[in-house]
């Protein structure tokens, strides 16, 4: 910085004029320099780490500003590191950020989890993920010539739960939906409602949700009018305590009522324990979990059951194994669960389910889902059975030994990677009302 010294009080008019001229000249020169374009930020393009971001709807401008040492490329084939952002299994708002090395970085993979502040905006989430991506890419850029342009600063470390949060990390959701339609010979009214309350921290997870469904239908056939109604209500609760990188313990609570299953009211508390063969910190890459539950189910019924019961209480247990994989070729999830009632021979259920998504080419993926269940635990079926109308309208559950379903489809994502515009004009075509706290 240039310092201008004032002349002494005895200096002449000529010296003062010269000083004033010099001051004006420096000011004009400073203004001219301020108008010059700033030098480019970050390393030269040839040294920049090439990154492919797989997060549909992300604003790449935010990532380019936050990670100036990386060049975000439009395809995985041109990248040295793939960054994939997906919902994390831990909490309803958490995001898993998986880093996969490509080419010279092959085999150098990593995963992180972003936990947004409750009630945070979409913009805040995008900025937070971008900062996390910058941290995760440091291990790669350190091995490139661009490392000489990077400096790391350390701030005071803060635990995830040590910040001030007026909601104490609780996230609430309320949903209402009303649907009505009518024709000359048919009318239908459907009402649904739901709520959820969740609090997720690294040491404790609490999740609660409830729902209610009501439907009324009318049919006019050959001068006769048929009316039907169905309703169902339920509550699900879960508390899980972390016991390290492999163990967790907690409890489930389930309450429900349904005309479809002939259940007037049922409640099932069930403590549980889980073991993950992989560390939970690697859950965005792979998981192999064993979950055991032991509970007591008490139920009252709307009609006498096939076992001449209007109420009953039974102990039950279940064991499930779930394998989840995230690989370059796609994702896979397979689960096998078996359950049975104590003191009631041969009353059991076995379910096998699988979800697969295969990357075929760029944005094209093949998705295959399937489920099969061997069923021998329908203790709630009404003794008088179901009428033909109830069977045709699927108003009552009927006896069966098995159930299965399969779906196969293609999903192709293409277009701009920079589009992140929200346009609410004409709405979204839905009929729901959602309130978020």
N, C-alpha and C positions, 0 to 999 in steps of 0.2 A: 504494500500500500504506500503510495506517495504522500508524504506529509508536506503541507504548505506552511512555511513559517512566516508570521507577520513581520513586516519591517518595523524597526524601532520608531518611537514617536518623533525623533529628529530627522527621519528620512524625508526626502523631497517628494514633490508631486509626481515626478517622473518614475520613481521607484514604486509608488503606490499604483500608478497606472499599469506598470509592467506586471505587478503581482495580480491585479484584477484580470488582465488579459490572459495570464497563464492559468488562473482558476477557471475562467470560462472555457478555455481550450480543453482543459482536462475533463470538464463536465460534458462537453460535446463529444469528446473521444469516448468517454464511458458510456454515453447513450448509444453511440454507434456500435460499441462492442456488445452491449446488451441485446441489440437487435440481430446479432449474428446467430445462426443456428447452433444449438449445443452439439458437442461431439457425440457420436453414437455411443449408446450404453451397451456394455457387455462385450464378450469376445468377438473376434471376426467370425463371419458366417462359416468359414471353413473349419474353425475349431469348435463351433457350438455342438453340444450334445444333441443328437437327433432323437426326438421323443414323439411317440404316437399316443395320444390321449383317447381312451375309449370310455367316454362318458357322454351319452346322448344328451344334447341340449346345453352342454357347457359353453360358456362364453370364453373363447380362446384368447380374446384380448386381455382378460384378467390374468390368465396364466402367462401370457407373453410379458406383461408388465411385472408380475411377481417373480418370474424365473427368467431373467434376461440372459443367462448363460446357456439356455436351451433353445433349440429350433424345433417347433412343433410341426411335424410333417403330417400329410393327409392320409397316409396308409402305413400299415404295419411293416410292409416290405421295405420301406425306406427308413425305418427306425432302428435305433440301437437299444432303446428301452421302450417297453410298452407299459403304460400306466392305465390301469383299469379301476374304475370306481363303481362299486355295487353296494346295495344295502347290506349292512353287517348283521350277523345273527344275534348280536348282543342286545340291541335296543331298537325300538321302532324308528328312531330318527338317525341312528348311527350309520356311518358310511365306511366301507372297507376300501382301502386304497392299496392295490397290489402292484408291485413293480416286478417286471419280468425282463431279464437281460436277453438281448438278441445279438447274434454275431459274435463279436469279440467279448461281449458280456454274457454270453450264454451260460446258464447255470447260476448266475449271480442274481438271485431273486430276493425279494423282501416284501413285507406287508405291514401296513399301519392302519389305525382306525381313527376316524375323525368323529368326535362327539360334539355336535352343535349345542349352543346354548338353547334352553327351552324357549320357544316363542320366537326364535331368530328368523330373520327374513331370508329369502332365497339368495339375495345378494351377499349377505353375511356368510351364508353357508359356502357359496362359491369362493369368496375370498379366503375363508378358513381352509378349504380343501387345497387351494392354490399354494398357501403357505406350507401346508403339510407336504405337498408334492415337491416343493423346493427343498425341504429338509431331506426327503427320501432320495432325491436325485444327487445329493452331495457325494454319496459313495461312488457314483459312476463318474461324475465330472472330475473327481479327484484323480482319475486315471487318464485324463485327456489333457491336451495342451491348454484347454480353456481354464485349467485350475489356477494358472498364474493371474487370472483376472478376477478370482473369487476370494472374498474375505468373509470370515465367520465371526459374528458377535454373539456373546452370551449374555442373556438376561436372567434375572432371578427366577429360579425354578419354582413353579407353582403346581401343587397337586390339583387334579381335576375337580376335586370337591372342596378346595379351599377358597374358591372365588365366592363373591357375594351374589346370591341368587334369591330374589324375593319369592320364587316358587319352590325353592329347596329341591330343584332338579325334577319336580313333578311335571308331567306333560299330560294334558287332558284333551279328549276329543268327544264331541257330541254329534250325532247324526240323526236326521229325521227324513222320512221319505213317504210321500202319499201318492198313490197311483189310482186313477179311476178311468174306466172306459165303459161304453155302452153301445149296443146294437139293438136291432129290433127284437131278436130272440136271445140276447146274451148281455149280461152286465157283470162287472167285476170291480171290487174295491179292495186295494191292498195298502196296508199301513205297516211301516217298519220303523224301528228306532234302535239306536245303539249308543253306547258310551264306552270309553276306556280311560284308565288312569294308570300311568306308568312312571316309574322312577328307576333309572338305571345308572349305577356307579360301578367302578371296577370291583368293588367288594360285595355289593348287594344289588339284586335285581328284584323289583316288585312290579307285577303286572296284574291288572284287573280289567275285566270287560264284561259287558252285559248287553243283551239284545231282546227285542220283542217283535214278533211278526203276527199279523192278523190279516186274514183274507176271507172275503165273502163273495160268492158267485151265484148267479141265477141263470137257468136255462129254460127256454120255452120250446117244447117239442110236441108237435101234434096236439096242441091245445092244452097240454099239461105243463105245469111249471115246477121245476126242480131247483131247490136251493141247497147250498152247501156252505160250510164255514170251517176254517182251520185256524189254529193258533199255536204259537210256541214261544216260550220265554226261557231265558237261561242266563247264568252267571258263571264266569271262569276266573279263578284267582291263582296266582303263582308267586311264591317267594323262594329265592335261590341265594344261598350264601357261598361265596368262593372259598375253597379250601386249598388253594394252590394252583399250579399249572395243569393239574390233571383231575382233581376231584372237586365235586360240588355236592351240596346237600340242600334240601329244601322241602317244600310241600305244595300240593295241589288242592284246590277246593272247587268242586263243580256242583251247581244246582241247576235243575231244568224242569220244564213242564211242556208237554206236547200232546196234541190230539192225535198226531200221526203215529206216535209210538205208544199210545194208551197210558202215558205217564202223567198222573195228576201233579205229583211233586216228588223229586228225588234229590238227595244230597250225598256227596261222596268226598270226604276228606281223605287225602292220601299222601303221607310222607314219602320222600323219594331220595335216591342217591344216584349220582352219575359219575362215570369214569371216562375220560377221553384219552385214548392211546397216544394222541399227539398233544403237544402243549396248546393250551387255549390261545396263546399269543399267535399261533400259526393257523388260526381258524379260517382266515381268508384264503388259505392255500389248500388245506385238507383237514378233515375231521373224521374220527372213528369213535363214536360215543356209545356207551352202554348205559341205559337208563332203567332202573328198577323202581317200581312203585308197589306199595302195599296199602290197601285202603278198605274202608267199610262203606257199603252202598245201602242206603235205606230209601225205599220208594213206596209210594201209594199210587194206586191205579184208578183210572176212570171207570173201567169195567172189570168184572171178574176175569182173571187170566186163565189160560189153558191149564194151569196148575191149581185152579180154584183159590187164587189169592187176590185179596184187595190191598194187601200191603206185605212187605217182606224186607228183611235186612240180611245181607250176606257180606262176608269178607271176600276180597278179590285181590289178585296180584297180576302184574304185567311186567314183561321184560322186552325192551326194544334195543335193536342195534341199528345205527345210522352211519352211513359212509357218505361223505361229501368231498368232492374233488373239484379243483379249479386248475385247469391245464391249458396249454396253448391251443389244443384242439377243441376246447369247449369246457362245459361243466357237466357234472354228473352227481346225482343224489339217489341213493338206494337205502331203503329202510325195511326192516323185518321186525314185526311185533307180535307177540303172543300174550294172551291173557286168559284167565279162567277164574271161576268161582270156587271157593273152598266148600267142602262138605256137599257138593252137588256134582256127582260124577258126570264127566263128558260134557260139561257146559263150558265151552271154550271158544275162542276166536283167534285165528291166525291171519295176519295181513302182510302182504308184500307190495311195496310201492316203489316206483322208479321214475325219475325225471332226468332227461338227457337233452343237451343242446350241443350240436356238433357244428363247428365252423367249416363251411364248405368252401366259400370263396369270398374274400373281402367282407362285405356286409351281409352275405347270405349264410343262413344257418338252418340246420335241420333239427326240429324239436320233436321228441318222442316222449310221451307220458303214458304210464300204465299202472294199473292197480288190480290186485286180486285178493279176495278175502274168503276164507273158509269159515262159515258161520254156524255155530252151535250154541248160542247163548241168548236166544230170543225168549227170555222168561216173561216178558211183558205182553205178549200177544193176547188179545181178547178171546175169551172162550167161544163167543158166538160168531167169531170170524168177521169178515168184511163183506159188505154188499157189492154186487156188480158195479153199481155207480161209484162206490168208494174206491174200488180197484181201478176203474177206468180213469177217474179223476186223480188218482194217486193221493187219496186222503188218508189212507191207512197203510201201515207197513204190514206186509204179508210174509208168511213163512217161506224161508229159502235156505238152502244149504251153502250157497256161494253167491258172490257178486264180483263182477269184473268190469273194467273199462279200459279202453285204449284210445289214444289220440295221436295223430301224426300230422305235422304241418311244417311249412316253410315260412321263414321270416326273413325279409330282405330290407335292410336299412341302407338308404343312400341319400345323397343330397348334400347340402351345405353343412360344413362343420362349424360355421361361425354364426348360424342363425340362433338367436336366443330371445326372440321377440314374443311378447305376450299381447294378444289382441282379444279383448273380452267382448267385442261387438257381436250381437245376436246370441250371446251366451254359448254354452257348450252342448246344448240339446238335452241336458239332463233335467231331472225334476227333484233333485235333492237339495236339502238345506244343511250346510255344515258349519258348525261353530267351533272355533279352535281358541284355546286359552294359552 
